[in-house]
Amino acid sequence: MKKTSSRKKHQTLRDTMRKEYRFDYSRAKPNRFREKMSEGVVAVVLEPDVAAIFKSSEAVNALLRSVIAAMPESKQQLG
């Protein structure tokens, strides 16, 4: 049985990461949507045919609020 060396070379984290995983933070940009997103906001992805009709989040919210208002009270409380 061959004896292995007790001294092992320890690679640094930077050496073990692939080049494509190294992120250049100096070129990072701030989140452009931060001002629009407030606490409790949920982002929803619309299908292209639906997005063609609704050009803004305000239009989507107005329609959804009108649907909610038309729902019976018992169904509104379940959501």
Secondary structure, 3 states (H helix, E strand, C coil): CCCCCCCCCCCCHHHHCCHHHCCCHHHCCCCCCCCCCCCCCCCCCCCHHHHHHCCCHHHHHHHHHHHHHHCCHHHHHHC
